[in-house]
Amino acid sequence: MAQQESKISHPHDHFCRAMIADPEKAAALIHEQLPEEIASSLSSELPELVDVSFVDDTLRELFSDRLYRVRTVHGQLALIYVLIDHKSSADVAVAWQLLKYLVEAWKQWERENPDWQQLPPIIPFILYHGQAKWRVADEFLALVAAEESWRPYLLNFRFRVMDLGQIPDRQLSRQPKLRVCLLAMKYATRDKQQLEAREWLIEALLEAPDELPFVFRYIAETYPVYNEQILREIVQRILPQEGDTMTSQFVQDIVAQNKPEWVQFGRQEGIKEGIKEGQSAILLRQMQRRFGAVPDWIHDRVLRATTDQLEQWSELILDAQSPRDLFAK
């Protein structure tokens, strides 16, 4: 049975689900990575996120998932199911997991459409960022022990796999915002290559600076070789106009939540206030880029917000369609 989204604690799960909750990123991922015969049949409408998850809480550290409604160029409804595999190597039984989740998606659709006559097609897609190369067959029947002559009578489906480790960094996506997120995911499971990836990350963030707070928090959580000095350098390269003081405060805010041993004086009131000012400035810049000119009432509300509210809004802005929608959530 489908579960409503619960509190997410695992950093990969949190980051990946939030990443493709953004309709523009989801659209880029779908159109760039699905087989051409499918992608070319989809309309230009942005995919609609279905607010359900079929991955059990006990598997959250291994998988994340998202379900989308899309339309074809002929107006037909279809569903895209994205399963994100966080394991270090591919699971040979992943097609079995997919089958169970696809059935749950159809059952969810049936509850919403009790008078149905035909089921919508569901296209399964796996996004994998493990260390080892994906070597698992991309069809369900590979798991079934049966005579070859039986195949026409047995249930089967194929699925598309995007193995981040096998894609050159600049070719991860043509959309800058999606590319920097996929790049961060790619090296989050590759500790030995994280120092080499620093320049790639900076280059990608310069093309999509609005993604800095979102991607930076994930990097701080999942890149163990990045100390405070490296993190500060990244922020300074992306936002040189903010100056060293704000950069330091921004880094300390993120680091304090994930690696408190790096911060010796983050509890001082002056530092706390400076952190809040930095968060406010970054959120207002994000809102201006996403929604246009920021009204005075929004500016005042952001400046009066607590650090917890600012952190929550910086994540919710990925899904919000308007400023009012952001605050309503």
Steps between C-alpha positions, in 0.01 A plus 500: 500500500626846415642701788480875539843660529645474850787676666817429303826460689736339250687771305493319163127437530432859607710652223387279213129524572523878536708526183244344269204654682591807295284466182768655278770261621261206473407600145866524398578161654204332330550651154877449500520151645195302391528305172450723196182326389342589836651845558406620151136402563467711815345846494690810605287534816694475825452169682262502796640350821272247670540542875553133590790267567506122477839437661468364853661709775739213575641529145540880494878475529503276192235654274307821436212534257280749315189453287394748230199550280584603145310545174589381155481725194159338437373586848524148642582467871815311596694449823877518546635313803854599606682273745828642634747234606744614772683171550871471421429225246190400307260251654426205271142494634428866424248400229300318770489820705391691190219256425358538851515879479341507153210290625455734796496796261225338293304416815532864608373611159211252518386643834490845340329372184257222606317503163813445292494297181869512409805543719750779430847389390771525765859549385756382760829686524794443736745773602811335644799671663679207659877445480496179295392492137138394445512143370144377561274405207242766414198271476285314752518155333871484577388406853262224391619140454294380204533330164587739218189391309285616791610863478208623284259385771682646800482846652793717397600867486817694429629803688743780419809535724701822536834403656657834603846349537513408131402845369761778449441790738410754230253258342290428809236746382455794264303681771748676737289459817452130445862449396647643821267285711587183308868591525473533879322162514762335280793582728312463831569125481858538372708625792835453323397725210332779696807728514546466124131582449525836680568701182222319315257587779607865504465526123153347512390721792615811314252407228222444757581716807141477631568135579785586739313471835329177395807331351739639762308345789509161326873530435567589865305190606643247255854611404715392798823628342372858480607696807382850589777666298396320180136579559578869559705512180208359299260764632748783440549388141125493438404815694809724507283811536378387843842543658689275736285580807172381353672205334644391832163536672321307227751215519485489880120479488508194274797338669355549848204282407710216359856513636488699826859411590612753239325789674646638821301820544176455301287552808589865546201728447679724253596203285144366516359830382753519219407148388132598491579807291694285254215250475249782445709656223541170317129411529394843370738460207353155425145639512587791272650267240206257522201735535627841389488821708450429870215703660572694820278271710708197400825685563382596850376152578829340399701746710282426805518122457692265727794297372281187509236668283764623255645151470156350441410759234834451320398135447131561424583761234591211271132396484319833549328651196464846658614686815158454660517128429841489668375659823176302498700176503 
